Amino acid sequence: HATRHKQHPLVLDAGCGSGLSWAPLVPKFTVIGLDLARDMLEARVPGAVDVVQADLSQPLPFRDGVFDACSSVAAIHYLADDTATRP
């Protein structure tokens, strides 16, 4: 499947925290970091990637199909137990 962003595919880092997990992604991808914790987003390296404050257990503030891929490292355990069972 060809991406719309051939030079730098667009990747969502869901639950990015302070951004430690996007370091290996940045050279090859355009990364958007998303996290609920404002203090974690503010602790990131300034200018490294754009970030959005949002709750992963709610509908995300992006239109369908905008990202070529999604990465999430160590974020799922912060979600409420009932999140996985919601319709």
C-alpha positions as CSV (number, residue, x, y, z in Angstrom):
1,H,0.0,0.0,0.0
2,A,1.6,3.3,-1.1
3,T,1.5,6.1,1.3
4,R,0.3,9.6,0.5
5,H,3.5,11.0,2.1
6,K,6.2,9.0,0.2
7,Q,9.1,11.2,1.4
8,H,8.1,11.1,5.0
9,P,5.1,9.0,5.9
10,L,2.9,10.4,8.7
11,V,3.0,8.4,12.0
12,L,0.9,9.0,15.1
13,D,2.8,8.2,18.3
14,A,-0.2,7.4,20.6
15,G,0.6,8.0,24.2
16,C,4.0,9.6,23.4
17,G,4.8,11.0,26.8
18,S,8.0,13.0,26.6
19,G,8.8,11.6,23.2
20,L,11.5,9.1,24.0
21,S,9.9,6.5,21.6
22,W,9.9,8.8,18.6
23,A,13.7,9.2,18.3
24,P,14.1,6.2,15.9
25,L,11.1,7.3,13.9
26,V,12.0,11.0,13.2
27,P,14.7,10.4,10.6
28,K,12.3,8.5,8.3
29,F,8.8,9.7,9.3
30,T,6.9,12.8,10.1
31,V,5.7,12.1,13.6
32,I,2.7,13.6,15.5
33,G,2.9,12.9,19.2
34,L,-0.4,12.5,21.2
35,D,-0.7,12.3,25.0
36,L,-3.2,13.3,27.7
37,A,-0.5,14.5,30.2
38,R,0.3,18.2,29.4
39,D,3.4,18.0,31.7
40,M,4.8,15.1,29.6
41,L,4.2,17.0,26.3
42,E,5.9,20.1,27.8
43,A,8.9,17.9,28.7
44,R,9.6,16.9,25.2
45,V,12.6,18.2,23.1
46,P,11.2,21.5,21.7
47,G,10.6,21.4,17.9
48,A,11.3,17.7,17.5
49,V,7.7,16.9,16.5
50,D,4.3,18.4,16.7
51,V,2.2,17.3,19.6
52,V,-1.5,17.2,20.5
53,Q,-3.0,16.8,23.9
54,A,-5.9,14.3,23.8
55,D,-7.3,11.3,25.6
56,L,-6.7,7.9,23.9
57,S,-9.9,6.5,25.4
58,Q,-12.0,9.1,23.4
59,P,-12.4,9.7,19.7
60,L,-9.2,11.3,18.4
61,P,-9.1,14.8,16.9
62,F,-8.0,13.6,13.5
63,R,-10.0,12.7,10.4
64,D,-10.0,9.0,9.4
65,G,-7.1,7.8,7.3
66,V,-4.8,10.8,7.9
67,F,-2.0,8.7,9.3
68,D,0.1,6.1,7.4
69,A,0.9,4.3,10.6
70,C,0.6,4.4,14.4
71,S,3.1,3.6,17.1
72,S,2.4,3.2,20.8
73,V,5.0,2.2,23.3
74,A,3.9,1.5,27.0
75,A,0.7,3.5,26.8
76,I,-2.1,0.9,26.9
77,H,-1.7,0.2,30.6
78,Y,-2.8,3.8,31.3
79,L,-6.2,3.2,29.7
80,A,-9.2,2.3,31.8
81,D,-10.1,-1.4,31.8
82,D,-13.4,-0.8,30.1
83,T,-11.8,1.0,27.1
84,A,-11.1,-2.2,25.2
85,T,-14.7,-3.4,25.6
86,R,-16.5,-0.3,24.4
87,P,-18.4,-0.6,21.1
